[in-house]
Amino acid sequence: MIIYGVDTFLTILYRLTRHENIFAAHRSHLYQILANESGISHVKVSTGYTVAQLLINLLIIFLAGQLCLTQQLMVSIGITGALVAVYFYLKGN
């Protein structure tokens, strides 16, 4: 669930830096921006999220038996960093 976790965490940080109530309704999540503001259909955004999460899951399952714990941690940090970069890139456009 790393895609949703990164989106949620960064959205909360974004809202806190803008002194917004994080419990109030909003449309600040990347999914909402892509589906509502960018005009991409909800089905395409959901499919993209699903495919990306599936690929990450398959990578993690495959690597779990191949790498030691330290290497698995480095892969997890790399995946998280890549998702943070994608989040900021897409949110900036």
C-alpha positions as CSV (number, residue, x, y, z in Angstrom):
1,M,0.0,0.0,0.0
2,I,3.0,2.3,-0.4
3,I,1.5,4.4,-3.2
4,Y,-1.5,5.3,-1.0
5,G,0.8,5.8,2.0
6,V,3.1,8.2,0.2
7,D,0.1,10.1,-1.2
8,T,-1.5,10.4,2.2
9,F,1.6,11.3,4.1
10,L,2.7,14.0,1.7
11,T,-0.8,15.4,1.4
12,I,-1.0,15.7,5.2
13,L,2.5,17.4,5.2
14,Y,1.4,19.8,2.4
15,R,-1.8,20.7,4.2
16,L,0.0,21.2,7.5
17,T,2.5,23.6,5.9
18,R,-0.4,25.6,4.6
19,H,-2.0,25.7,8.0
20,E,-5.1,23.8,6.8
21,N,-7.2,21.6,9.0
22,I,-6.1,18.1,8.0
23,F,-9.5,16.7,9.2
24,A,-11.6,19.0,6.9
25,A,-12.8,17.9,3.5
26,H,-10.4,18.7,0.7
27,R,-9.2,17.7,-2.8
28,S,-5.5,17.8,-2.2
29,H,-4.6,14.1,-2.8
30,L,-2.7,13.4,-6.0
31,Y,-5.4,10.9,-7.1
32,Q,-8.1,13.7,-6.8
33,I,-5.9,16.2,-8.7
34,L,-5.3,13.8,-11.5
35,A,-8.9,12.6,-11.7
36,N,-10.7,15.9,-11.1
37,E,-8.4,18.8,-12.0
38,S,-6.4,17.2,-14.9
39,G,-9.4,15.7,-16.6
40,I,-8.0,12.2,-16.6
41,S,-10.8,9.7,-16.2
42,H,-11.2,8.1,-12.7
43,V,-10.9,4.6,-14.4
44,K,-7.5,5.5,-15.9
45,V,-6.1,6.9,-12.7
46,S,-7.4,3.9,-10.7
47,T,-5.9,1.5,-13.2
48,G,-2.6,3.4,-13.1
49,Y,-2.5,3.2,-9.3
50,T,-3.5,-0.5,-9.4
51,V,-0.9,-1.5,-12.0
52,A,1.9,0.5,-10.2
53,Q,1.0,-1.1,-6.9
54,L,0.9,-4.5,-8.4
55,L,4.3,-4.1,-10.0
56,I,5.8,-2.9,-6.7
57,N,4.2,-5.9,-4.9
58,L,5.6,-8.4,-7.4
59,L,9.0,-6.8,-7.2
60,I,9.0,-7.0,-3.4
61,I,7.8,-10.6,-3.4
62,F,10.4,-11.6,-6.0
63,L,13.3,-9.8,-4.1
64,A,12.2,-11.0,-0.7
65,G,13.9,-14.4,-1.3
66,Q,16.8,-13.0,-3.2
67,L,18.2,-10.3,-1.0
68,C,19.3,-10.0,2.6
69,L,17.4,-7.7,5.0
70,T,19.7,-4.7,4.5
71,Q,19.3,-4.9,0.8
72,Q,15.5,-5.3,1.1
73,L,15.5,-2.1,3.2
74,M,17.5,-0.3,0.6
75,V,15.1,-1.4,-2.1
76,S,12.2,-0.2,0.0
77,I,13.8,3.2,0.6
78,G,14.5,3.5,-3.1
79,I,10.9,2.7,-4.1
80,T,9.7,5.2,-1.5
81,G,12.1,7.8,-2.8
82,A,11.0,7.2,-6.4
83,L,7.3,7.5,-5.4
84,V,8.0,10.8,-3.6
85,A,9.8,12.1,-6.7
86,V,6.9,11.0,-8.9
87,Y,4.4,12.6,-6.5
88,F,6.2,16.0,-6.6
89,Y,6.6,15.8,-10.4
90,L,3.0,15.1,-11.0
91,K,1.7,17.5,-8.4
92,G,3.9,20.2,-9.9
93,N,2.5,19.8,-13.4
